[in-house]
Amino acid sequence: MLERLFKIKEMGSSVRTEVIAGITTFLTMAYIIFVNPDILSATGMDRDSIFVATCLAAAVGCLIMGLWANYPIAQAPGMGLNAFFTYGVVLGMGHTWEVALGAVFLSGVLFLLLSIFKVREWIINAIPLSVRYGIAAGIGFFLALIALQNAGIVVGYDATLITLGDLTQPAAIYAFLGFFVISALAYLKVTGAVMIGVLGVTVVAMIFGHNEFGGVISMPPSIEPTLFKLDIVGALDVALISVIFAFLFVDLFDTSGTLIGVAERGKLLDKDGNLPRINRAMIADSGASIAGSLFGTSTTTSYIESAAGISAGGKTGLTAVVVAALFLIALFFAPLAGSVPAYATAGALLYVAVLMSGALAKANWDDVTEAAPVLIAALAMPFTYSIADGIALAFISYAVIKTLSGRWKEVSPMVYILALVFILKFIFLD
């Protein structure tokens, strides 16, 4: 049965290798079951329910990717998008978390339609690389600012907007400790570096009396507080257009880049450099986002950490199915997830910010018409506290600068259309 489903021998793998690869991938991305509830609960959502929704969304995404697309690529609620959901849409723009879930649902439906009708490639090719690099780096800076705030390392200050906090406080010390440990372990290529860092800081804080132990294992909490609570009608408000586009574009870029990058490392591309069954993979991603919004979590996307499992030999969808099974088992570890304080996850956020900010190195800094939109996107997201505004300003700046430079032919019609839409949004809706 496994051979029929996954063609394991044909792909040059074995069941044992696939299982080991799945465990490896899970250990590298399991931090999301601690971090996601910590971030989304700031909206007023039930933390335990988010924990369950996170595990279920990840399991559903991995199962679809493994059983239908037959790729060793795992999925879970995406970092950056969960921060935008909380700090941008709910706390920043004042929408309810139910409406934000509705926006996630609609973006997932749009992504699904783009995948079914195979217009995904046209859209991705129409978006300038510089804009994509700027968006990735901007999300990294946005995560970094949130991490520093959560740990009290950066605080508000009237004269300069922000300033350095009290670094002698336990939260700041533990956040830095976690970040240092995670970075060092990642450099040493220790599997599960992020999870080790998060749990290590949690345990140390307990030892010194700065955190309470809530237990390890219990029956899964109820998902009822967030299940099917999304407000789709409320998300159809014209003011949420940019939010839906932000969820859609970030997921689209993230998924495309992850799929190609991970597949290239695992030698899963065909002789022309294309990824077979990419539409199935994209549909799996969009389907997982839709399911996640129904459960009660932000956008679900493909994880670059899947590369760890592929490096361990994973070549088929069985790897993703193993990850799904482990996320379902994780449902019984809710007390442990609830014991992780915000400053313990701050180190993980900082580390993810480092990885995402690396996109800046790919930008063409010798061409100011390409470099300027990168910088605008990267700076606008943390300083406006909004991924959506950062994306909007990136498109506008790219279109305007290229046009004024006499290089308007390099701008695709889609970029001009989006730039105009975002301009009108700033004029009439903000």
Secondary structure in CASP SS format (residue, H / E / C, confidence):
PFRMAT SS
TARGET T0000
AUTHOR 0000-0000-0000
METHOD secondary structure of the structure
MODEL  1
M C 1.00
L H 1.00
E H 1.00
R H 1.00
L H 1.00
F H 1.00
K C 1.00
I C 1.00
K C 1.00
E C 1.00
M C 1.00
G C 1.00
S C 1.00
S C 1.00
V H 1.00
R H 1.00
T H 1.00
E H 1.00
V H 1.00
I H 1.00
A H 1.00
G H 1.00
I H 1.00
T H 1.00
T H 1.00
F H 1.00
L H 1.00
T H 1.00
M H 1.00
A C 1.00
Y C 1.00
I H 1.00
I H 1.00
F H 1.00
V H 1.00
N H 1.00
P H 1.00
D H 1.00
I H 1.00
L H 1.00
S H 1.00
A H 1.00
T H 1.00
G C 1.00
M C 1.00
D C 1.00
R H 1.00
D H 1.00
S H 1.00
I H 1.00
F H 1.00
V H 1.00
A H 1.00
T H 1.00
C H 1.00
L H 1.00
A H 1.00
A H 1.00
A H 1.00
V H 1.00
G H 1.00
C H 1.00
L H 1.00
I H 1.00
M H 1.00
G H 1.00
L H 1.00
W H 1.00
A H 1.00
N C 1.00
Y C 1.00
P C 1.00
I C 1.00
A C 1.00
Q E 1.00
A E 1.00
P E 1.00
G C 1.00
M C 1.00
G C 1.00
L H 1.00
N H 1.00
A H 1.00
F H 1.00
F H 1.00
T H 1.00
Y H 1.00
G H 1.00
V H 1.00
V H 1.00
L C 1.00
G C 1.00
M C 1.00
G C 1.00
H C 1.00
T C 1.00
W H 1.00
E H 1.00
V H 1.00
A H 1.00
L H 1.00
G H 1.00
A H 1.00
V H 1.00
F H 1.00
L H 1.00
S H 1.00
G H 1.00
V H 1.00
L H 1.00
F H 1.00
L H 1.00
L H 1.00
L H 1.00
S H 1.00
I H 1.00
F C 1.00
K C 1.00
V C 1.00
R H 1.00
E H 1.00
W H 1.00
I H 1.00
I H 1.00
N H 1.00
A H 1.00
I C 1.00
P C 1.00
L H 1.00
S H 1.00
V H 1.00
R H 1.00
Y H 1.00
G H 1.00
I H 1.00
A H 1.00
A H 1.00
G H 1.00
I H 1.00
G H 1.00
F H 1.00
F H 1.00
L H 1.00
A H 1.00
L H 1.00
I H 1.00
A H 1.00
L H 1.00
Q H 1.00
N H 1.00
A C 1.00
G C 1.00
I C 1.00
V E 1.00
V E 1.00
G E 1.00
Y E 1.00
D C 1.00
A C 1.00
T C 1.00
L E 1.00
I E 1.00
T E 1.00
L E 1.00
G C 1.00
D C 1.00
L C 1.00
T C 1.00
Q C 1.00
P H 1.00
A H 1.00
A H 1.00
I H 1.00
Y H 1.00
A H 1.00
F H 1.00
L H 1.00
G H 1.00
F H 1.00
F H 1.00
V H 1.00
I H 1.00
S H 1.00
A H 1.00
L H 1.00
A H 1.00
Y H 1.00
L C 1.00
K C 1.00
V C 1.00
T C 1.00
G C 1.00
A H 1.00
V H 1.00
M H 1.00
I H 1.00
G H 1.00
V H 1.00
L H 1.00
G H 1.00
V H 1.00
T H 1.00
V H 1.00
V H 1.00
A H 1.00
M H 1.00
I H 1.00
F C 1.00
G C 1.00
H C 1.00
N C 1.00
E C 1.00
F C 1.00
G C 1.00
G C 1.00
V C 1.00
I C 1.00
S C 1.00
M C 1.00
P C 1.00
P C 1.00
S C 1.00
I C 1.00
E C 1.00
P C 1.00
T C 1.00
L C 1.00
F C 1.00
K C 1.00
L C 1.00
D C 1.00
I H 1.00
V H 1.00
G H 1.00
A H 1.00
L C 1.00
D C 1.00
V H 1.00
A H 1.00
L H 1.00
I H 1.00
S H 1.00
V H 1.00
I H 1.00
F H 1.00
A H 1.00
F H 1.00
L H 1.00
F H 1.00
V H 1.00
D H 1.00
L H 1.00
F H 1.00
D H 1.00
T H 1.00
S H 1.00
G H 1.00
T H 1.00
L H 1.00
I H 1.00
G H 1.00
V H 1.00
A H 1.00
E H 1.00
R H 1.00
G C 1.00
K C 1.00
L C 1.00
L C 1.00
D C 1.00
K C 1.00
D C 1.00
G C 1.00
N C 1.00
L C 1.00
P C 1.00
R C 1.00
I H 1.00
N H 1.00
R H 1.00
A H 1.00
M H 1.00
I H 1.00
A H 1.00
D H 1.00
S H 1.00
G H 1.00
A H 1.00
S H 1.00
I H 1.00
A H 1.00
G H 1.00
S H 1.00
L H 1.00
F H 1.00
G C 1.00
T C 1.00
S C 1.00
T C 1.00
T E 1.00
T E 1.00
S E 1.00
Y C 1.00
I C 1.00
E C 1.00
S H 1.00
A H 1.00
A H 1.00
G H 1.00
I H 1.00
S H 1.00
A C 1.00
G C 1.00
G C 1.00
K C 1.00
T C 1.00
G H 1.00
L H 1.00
T H 1.00
A H 1.00
V H 1.00
V H 1.00
V H 1.00
A H 1.00
A H 1.00
L H 1.00
F H 1.00
L H 1.00
I H 1.00
A H 1.00
L H 1.00
F H 1.00
F H 1.00
A H 1.00
P H 1.00
L H 1.00
A H 1.00
G H 1.00
S C 1.00
V C 1.00
P C 1.00
A H 1.00
Y H 1.00
A H 1.00
T H 1.00
A H 1.00
G H 1.00
A H 1.00
L H 1.00
L H 1.00
Y H 1.00
V H 1.00
A H 1.00
V H 1.00
L H 1.00
M H 1.00
S H 1.00
G H 1.00
A H 1.00
L H 1.00
A H 1.00
K H 1.00
A C 1.00
N C 1.00
W C 1.00
D C 1.00
D C 1.00
V H 1.00
T H 1.00
E H 1.00
A H 1.00
A H 1.00
P H 1.00
V H 1.00
L H 1.00
I H 1.00
A H 1.00
A H 1.00
L H 1.00
A H 1.00
M H 1.00
P H 1.00
F H 1.00
T H 1.00
Y C 1.00
S C 1.00
I H 1.00
A H 1.00
D H 1.00
G H 1.00
I H 1.00
A H 1.00
L H 1.00
A H 1.00
F H 1.00
I H 1.00
S H 1.00
Y H 1.00
A H 1.00
V H 1.00
I H 1.00
K H 1.00
T H 1.00
L H 1.00
S C 1.00
G C 1.00
R C 1.00
W H 1.00
K H 1.00
E H 1.00
V C 1.00
S C 1.00
P H 1.00
M H 1.00
V H 1.00
Y H 1.00
I H 1.00
L H 1.00
A H 1.00
L H 1.00
V H 1.00
F H 1.00
I H 1.00
L H 1.00
K H 1.00
F H 1.00
I H 1.00
F H 1.00
L C 1.00
D C 1.00
END
